[in-house]
């Protein structure tokens, strides 16, 4: 465990440190779901405007990551998973991270407003605010439900991608939002189950730390069912075709089975948490496949039928 680096020192950083501030792995998921939301929209968009929209969403996600690391430098220094990030490792000063995050945020929203449309810019601005302020500053250290409410920040990208094309928000992008919102708790709590000691050492009230692993496993299993319902609804409501419907059903059956294995596991030993690690890994694949099929279903023109 590292001590936080004094924040009043100027510490030169190179481009790799600034890149690390953007949380590239998280950004890749944000960009992908935003692109799928854009491709699932019923209208067409000029390729240059579409590229601008995705670039702005990526920059906005990077801004959120930088502001998150600026504020949480003290927590990151206490966790093995994050102690090598630029700020706790002493490769960058906090002022540089703050200026970088604010600059990226302002630039991404401004370009989105000028180059795409005002609605998508407003949604992007709100998503950055929600992650950097509502989740990072307020929820993260104050409640074990932090990831439940804070999950909304990660659910905005497909909504923004859709709005970039259509200039509005209808039922389908709200369903895409709901899928990610309900997916976030079981996804993140699966990670938190085998990272419990890290969060406990940092004083972060994640659910396994506050309520224990049994309660967390129960909630993972419980959240899986509304998530599955939200994932299948686009097909039954006629917003997606058969390709999406079949894929969604199969993915959610697999997710429920894995969540049940986590629910039945009562071990406190990290070595015995293979079901949790499998669920965490599969949850990422689940979201990538589900959203890829959302886009492919619309591009390939599968017939849509209203069943509800």
Kinemage of the C-alpha trace (Angstrom):
@kinemage 1
@onewidth
@group {chain A} dominant
@subgroup {mainchain}
@vectorlist {calphas} color= white
{ca unk a 1} P 0.000 0.000 0.000
{ca unk a 2} L 1.374 3.363 -1.011
{ca unk a 3} L 1.225 6.735 0.619
{ca unk a 4} L -0.382 9.461 -1.480
{ca unk a 5} L 2.142 11.697 -3.223
{ca unk a 6} L 2.149 15.347 -2.040
{ca unk a 7} L -0.101 17.307 -4.360
{ca unk a 8} L 1.812 20.586 -4.286
{ca unk a 9} L 4.776 19.213 -6.212
{ca unk a 10} L 5.153 19.553 -9.971
{ca unk a 11} L 5.791 16.103 -11.389
{ca unk a 12} L 6.401 15.911 -15.149
{ca unk a 13} L 4.326 13.309 -16.980
{ca unk a 14} L 4.505 11.922 -20.499
{ca unk a 15} L 1.689 11.096 -22.922
{ca unk a 16} L 1.301 7.560 -21.528
{ca unk a 17} L 0.324 8.976 -18.145
{ca unk a 18} L -2.305 11.230 -19.679
{ca unk a 19} L -3.569 8.279 -21.700
{ca unk a 20} L -3.819 6.204 -18.499
{ca unk a 21} L -5.893 8.981 -16.913
{ca unk a 22} L -8.610 8.399 -19.507
{ca unk a 23} L -9.135 4.779 -18.362
{ca unk a 24} L -8.707 3.302 -21.862
{ca unk a 25} L -10.382 -0.027 -21.093
{ca unk a 26} L -13.483 1.658 -19.742
{ca unk a 27} L -13.397 4.093 -22.649
{ca unk a 28} L -13.392 1.229 -25.155
{ca unk a 29} L -16.669 -0.092 -23.755
{ca unk a 30} L -18.158 3.409 -23.734
{ca unk a 31} L -17.169 4.007 -27.363
{ca unk a 32} L -18.468 0.606 -28.437
{ca unk a 33} L -21.909 0.965 -26.836
{ca unk a 34} L -22.182 4.528 -28.163
{ca unk a 35} L -21.339 3.338 -31.677
{ca unk a 36} L -23.930 0.572 -31.397
{ca unk a 37} L -26.538 3.093 -30.264
{ca unk a 38} L -25.641 5.262 -33.250
{ca unk a 39} L -25.867 2.327 -35.701
{ca unk a 40} L -29.141 1.104 -34.191
{ca unk a 41} L -30.853 4.458 -34.793
{ca unk a 42} L -33.428 4.446 -37.618
{ca unk a 43} L -32.025 7.455 -39.485
{ca unk a 44} L -28.757 7.855 -41.361
{ca unk a 45} L -25.932 10.168 -40.385
{ca unk a 46} L -23.083 11.634 -42.419
{ca unk a 47} L -19.920 9.613 -41.717
{ca unk a 48} L -17.947 12.700 -40.669
{ca unk a 49} L -20.672 13.800 -38.244
{ca unk a 50} L -20.939 10.251 -36.924
{ca unk a 51} L -17.168 10.088 -36.409
{ca unk a 52} L -17.278 13.465 -34.643
{ca unk a 53} L -20.002 12.217 -32.310
{ca unk a 54} L -18.078 9.064 -31.367
{ca unk a 55} L -14.855 11.040 -30.918
{ca unk a 56} L -16.610 13.491 -28.592
{ca unk a 57} L -18.102 10.639 -26.572
{ca unk a 58} L -14.627 9.076 -26.256
{ca unk a 59} L -13.138 12.396 -25.130
{ca unk a 60} L -15.989 12.871 -22.665
{ca unk a 61} L -15.372 9.401 -21.241
{ca unk a 62} L -11.669 10.214 -20.960
{ca unk a 63} L -12.516 13.451 -19.160
{ca unk a 64} L -14.680 11.536 -16.688
{ca unk a 65} L -11.857 9.073 -16.022
{ca unk a 66} L -9.328 11.854 -15.484
{ca unk a 67} L -11.585 13.760 -13.087
{ca unk a 68} L -12.348 10.541 -11.238
{ca unk a 69} L -8.637 9.795 -10.764
{ca unk a 70} L -7.941 13.399 -9.751
{ca unk a 71} L -10.502 13.209 -6.946
{ca unk a 72} L -9.727 9.626 -5.890
{ca unk a 73} L -5.926 9.794 -5.835
{ca unk a 74} L -5.941 9.081 -2.085
{ca unk a 75} L -8.130 5.992 -2.514
{ca unk a 76} L -6.150 4.722 -5.484
{ca unk a 77} L -2.966 4.862 -3.395
{ca unk a 78} L -4.519 2.417 -0.908
{ca unk a 79} L -5.606 -0.250 -3.419
{ca unk a 80} L -3.335 -2.750 -5.162
{ca unk a 81} L -5.520 -2.628 -8.276
{ca unk a 82} L -5.010 1.123 -8.687
{ca unk a 83} L -1.784 2.052 -6.897
{ca unk a 84} L 0.190 2.152 -10.153
{ca unk a 85} L -2.015 4.821 -11.722
{ca unk a 86} L -0.182 8.080 -12.579
{ca unk a 87} L -1.261 10.090 -9.507
{ca unk a 88} L -0.680 7.600 -6.665
{ca unk a 89} L 2.521 6.399 -8.355
{ca unk a 90} L 3.909 9.935 -8.361
{ca unk a 91} L 4.188 10.332 -12.122
{ca unk a 92} L 1.827 13.303 -12.297
{ca unk a 93} L 0.611 16.159 -10.122
{ca unk a 94} L -3.089 16.513 -9.257
{ca unk a 95} L -3.323 19.954 -10.839
{ca unk a 96} L -2.273 18.541 -14.213
{ca unk a 97} L -4.911 15.813 -13.971
{ca unk a 98} L -7.619 18.324 -13.055
{ca unk a 99} L -6.751 20.688 -15.895
{ca unk a 100} L -6.578 17.794 -18.354
{ca unk a 101} L -9.976 16.452 -17.273
{ca unk a 102} L -11.727 19.828 -17.342
{ca unk a 103} L -10.162 20.690 -20.704
{ca unk a 104} L -11.259 17.406 -22.283
{ca unk a 105} L -14.766 17.794 -20.868
{ca unk a 106} L -15.236 21.333 -22.176
{ca unk a 107} L -13.756 20.511 -25.584
{ca unk a 108} L -15.845 17.357 -26.093
{ca unk a 109} L -19.139 19.047 -25.183
{ca unk a 110} L -18.404 22.153 -27.267
{ca unk a 111} L -17.497 20.160 -30.391
{ca unk a 112} L -20.542 17.913 -29.925
{ca unk a 113} L -22.813 20.965 -29.732
{ca unk a 114} L -21.285 22.674 -32.771
{ca unk a 115} L -20.628 19.622 -34.926
{ca unk a 116} L -23.512 17.282 -34.083
{ca unk a 117} L -26.539 18.637 -32.169
{ca unk a 118} L -27.445 20.284 -28.888
{ca unk a 119} L -29.317 17.321 -27.406
{ca unk a 120} L -26.382 14.943 -27.734
{ca unk a 121} L -24.084 17.642 -26.297
{ca unk a 122} L -26.406 18.157 -23.318
{ca unk a 123} L -26.558 14.410 -22.657
{ca unk a 124} L -22.763 14.176 -22.902
{ca unk a 125} L -22.308 17.079 -20.476
{ca unk a 126} L -24.741 15.533 -18.006
{ca unk a 127} L -23.064 12.114 -18.224
{ca unk a 128} L -19.664 13.659 -17.411
{ca unk a 129} L -21.186 15.588 -14.510
{ca unk a 130} L -22.975 12.484 -13.244
{ca unk a 131} L -19.825 10.353 -13.213
{ca unk a 132} L -17.405 12.987 -11.949
{ca unk a 133} L -19.632 14.638 -9.346
{ca unk a 134} L -22.685 12.511 -8.473
{ca unk a 135} L -20.865 9.166 -8.488
{ca unk a 136} L -17.234 10.040 -7.710
{ca unk a 137} L -17.669 12.904 -5.229
{ca unk a 138} L -20.997 12.037 -3.618
{ca unk a 139} L -21.945 8.354 -3.921
{ca unk a 140} L -18.656 6.438 -4.043
{ca unk a 141} L -17.655 7.103 -0.425
{ca unk a 142} L -21.096 7.506 1.114
{ca unk a 143} L -23.286 4.504 0.267
{ca unk a 144} L -23.008 0.802 -0.658
{ca unk a 145} L -25.554 1.561 -3.385
{ca unk a 146} L -22.927 3.746 -5.105
{ca unk a 147} L -22.591 1.492 -8.127
{ca unk a 148} L -26.368 1.064 -8.485
{ca unk a 149} L -27.122 4.764 -8.847
{ca unk a 150} L -23.736 5.595 -10.332
{ca unk a 151} L -24.274 2.961 -13.003
{ca unk a 152} L -26.405 5.508 -14.851
{ca unk a 153} L -23.213 7.307 -15.904
{ca unk a 154} L -22.064 4.295 -17.907
{ca unk a 155} L -25.523 3.819 -19.416
{ca unk a 156} L -25.575 7.157 -21.271
{ca unk a 157} L -23.329 6.345 -24.301
{ca unk a 158} L -25.914 4.481 -26.462
{ca unk a 159} L -28.440 7.188 -25.601
{ca unk a 160} L -25.985 9.856 -26.783
{ca unk a 161} L -25.131 7.889 -29.924
{ca unk a 162} L -28.816 7.560 -30.780
{ca unk a 163} L -29.471 11.262 -30.111
{ca unk a 164} L -26.528 12.202 -32.335
{ca unk a 165} L -28.351 10.583 -35.275
{ca unk a 166} L -31.992 11.387 -34.565
{ca unk a 167} L -31.884 14.513 -32.426
{ca unk a 168} L -34.367 12.917 -30.020
{ca unk a 169} L -34.731 10.176 -27.399
{ca unk a 170} L -37.386 7.481 -27.849
{ca unk a 171} L -38.210 4.148 -26.197
{ca unk a 172} L -35.461 2.070 -27.829
{ca unk a 173} L -32.479 4.152 -26.595
{ca unk a 174} L -34.093 4.234 -23.152
{ca unk a 175} L -34.176 0.430 -23.219
{ca unk a 176} L -30.488 0.382 -24.167
{ca unk a 177} L -29.859 2.730 -21.233
{ca unk a 178} L -31.828 0.404 -18.927
{ca unk a 179} L -29.858 -2.659 -20.038
{ca unk a 180} L -26.518 -1.115 -19.056
{ca unk a 181} L -27.962 0.447 -15.903
{ca unk a 182} L -29.248 -2.946 -14.678
{ca unk a 183} L -26.154 -4.812 -15.930
{ca unk a 184} L -23.741 -2.636 -13.930
{ca unk a 185} L -24.522 -3.947 -10.390
{ca unk a 186} L -24.046 -7.678 -11.108
{ca unk a 187} L -21.028 -6.907 -13.295
{ca unk a 188} L -19.291 -4.676 -10.762
{ca unk a 189} L -20.302 -6.597 -7.630
{ca unk a 190} L -18.855 -9.778 -9.147
{ca unk a 191} L -15.525 -7.914 -9.255
{ca unk a 192} L -16.031 -6.442 -5.787
{ca unk a 193} L -16.535 -9.914 -4.273
{ca unk a 194} L -12.929 -10.885 -4.892
{ca unk a 195} L -11.623 -7.338 -4.411
{ca unk a 196} L -13.339 -6.920 -1.027
{ca unk a 197} L -10.140 -6.441 0.981
{ca unk a 198} L -8.906 -3.734 -1.390
{ca unk a 199} L -12.105 -1.726 -0.996
{ca unk a 200} L -12.111 -2.359 2.747
{ca unk a 201} L -8.532 -1.087 3.104
{ca unk a 202} L -9.427 2.049 1.158
{ca unk a 203} L -12.551 2.667 3.233
{ca unk a 204} L -14.901 2.464 0.231
{ca unk a 205} L -18.340 1.175 1.322
{ca unk a 206} L -18.799 -1.323 -1.492
{ca unk a 207} L -21.590 -3.799 -0.852
{ca unk a 208} L -19.361 -6.799 0.038
{ca unk a 209} L -17.528 -4.641 2.611
{ca unk a 210} L -20.700 -3.283 4.230
{ca unk a 211} L -23.195 -6.136 3.839
{ca unk a 212} L -20.919 -9.138 3.341
{ca unk a 213} L -20.456 -11.551 0.473
{ca unk a 214} L -23.665 -13.523 1.019
{ca unk a 215} L -25.856 -10.440 0.694
{ca unk a 216} L -23.875 -9.325 -2.364
{ca unk a 217} L -24.347 -12.695 -4.043
{ca unk a 218} L -28.076 -12.507 -3.340
{ca unk a 219} L -28.296 -9.077 -4.943
{ca unk a 220} L -26.252 -10.137 -7.972
{ca unk a 221} L -28.751 -12.932 -8.594
{ca unk a 222} L -31.732 -10.641 -7.984
{ca unk a 223} L -30.507 -7.941 -10.391
{ca unk a 224} L -29.947 -10.502 -13.143
{ca unk a 225} L -33.687 -10.949 -13.751
{ca unk a 226} L -34.695 -7.311 -14.407
{ca unk a 227} L -31.539 -6.995 -16.524
{ca unk a 228} L -32.614 -9.997 -18.586
{ca unk a 229} L -36.117 -8.571 -18.898
{ca unk a 230} L -34.797 -5.237 -20.151
{ca unk a 231} L -32.479 -7.029 -22.608
{ca unk a 232} L -35.300 -9.071 -24.162
{ca unk a 233} L -37.887 -6.263 -24.308
{ca unk a 234} L -36.567 -4.640 -27.531
{ca unk a 235} L -37.455 -7.825 -29.415
{ca unk a 236} L -40.920 -8.279 -27.941
{ca unk a 237} L -41.757 -4.593 -28.330
{ca unk a 238} L -40.827 -4.648 -32.008
{ca unk a 239} L -37.695 -2.501 -31.784
{ca unk a 240} L -35.366 -5.354 -32.765
{ca unk a 241} L -35.651 -8.389 -35.023
{ca unk a 242} L -35.188 -12.139 -34.689
{ca unk a 243} L -31.375 -12.055 -34.730
{ca unk a 244} L -31.387 -9.851 -31.654
{ca unk a 245} L -34.200 -11.772 -29.958
{ca unk a 246} L -32.529 -15.186 -30.226
{ca unk a 247} L -29.135 -13.817 -29.172
{ca unk a 248} L -30.588 -11.923 -26.207
{ca unk a 249} L -32.421 -14.995 -24.926
{ca unk a 250} L -29.340 -17.207 -25.179
{ca unk a 251} L -27.033 -14.656 -23.553
{ca unk a 252} L -29.400 -14.065 -20.666
{ca unk a 253} L -29.922 -17.770 -20.025
{ca unk a 254} L -26.138 -18.104 -19.755
{ca unk a 255} L -25.939 -15.033 -17.491
{ca unk a 256} L -28.666 -16.371 -15.172
{ca unk a 257} L -26.935 -19.753 -14.918
{ca unk a 258} L -23.632 -18.107 -13.992
{ca unk a 259} L -25.326 -15.763 -11.527
{ca unk a 260} L -26.984 -18.801 -9.918
{ca unk a 261} L -23.568 -20.420 -9.509
{ca unk a 262} L -22.358 -17.262 -7.755
{ca unk a 263} L -25.501 -17.249 -5.587
{ca unk a 264} L -24.871 -20.863 -4.490
{ca unk a 265} L -21.205 -20.240 -3.680
{ca unk a 266} L -20.762 -19.507 0.029
{ca unk a 267} L -16.965 -19.432 0.181
{ca unk a 268} L -15.067 -16.545 1.749
{ca unk a 269} L -11.782 -17.774 0.239
{ca unk a 270} L -10.723 -15.848 -2.872
{ca unk a 271} L -9.226 -19.076 -4.291
{ca unk a 272} L -12.754 -20.556 -4.379
{ca unk a 273} L -14.331 -17.608 -6.174
{ca unk a 274} L -14.083 -19.017 -9.674
{ca unk a 275} L -17.847 -18.533 -10.275
{ca unk a 276} L -17.477 -14.824 -9.461
{ca unk a 277} L -14.484 -14.435 -11.770
{ca unk a 278} L -16.284 -16.300 -14.565
{ca unk a 279} L -19.359 -14.106 -14.200
{ca unk a 280} L -17.277 -10.917 -14.245
{ca unk a 281} L -15.453 -11.992 -17.419
{ca unk a 282} L -18.653 -13.187 -19.103
{ca unk a 283} L -20.528 -10.003 -18.202
{ca unk a 284} L -18.138 -7.974 -20.366
{ca unk a 285} L -18.526 -10.398 -23.282
{ca unk a 286} L -22.301 -10.351 -22.723
{ca unk a 287} L -22.551 -6.602 -23.177
{ca unk a 288} L -20.263 -6.547 -26.226
{ca unk a 289} L -22.222 -9.289 -28.014
{ca unk a 290} L -25.644 -7.904 -27.071
{ca unk a 291} L -24.882 -4.406 -28.329
{ca unk a 292} L -23.085 -5.671 -31.427
{ca unk a 293} L -26.236 -7.595 -32.328
{ca unk a 294} L -28.398 -4.504 -31.702
{ca unk a 295} L -26.425 -2.722 -34.404
{ca unk a 296} L -26.181 -5.724 -36.750
{ca unk a 297} L -29.907 -6.416 -36.470
{ca unk a 298} L -30.729 -2.896 -37.644
{ca unk a 299} L -28.045 -2.783 -40.374
{ca unk a 300} L -29.104 -6.150 -41.811
{ca unk a 301} L -32.746 -5.120 -41.734
{ca unk a 302} L -34.272 -8.022 -39.822
{ca unk a 303} L -38.053 -7.847 -39.697
{ca unk a 304} L -39.438 -6.380 -36.488
{ca unk a 305} L -42.715 -7.658 -35.029
{ca unk a 306} L -44.571 -6.300 -31.995
{ca unk a 307} L -45.412 -9.130 -29.565
{ca unk a 308} L -46.436 -6.989 -26.585
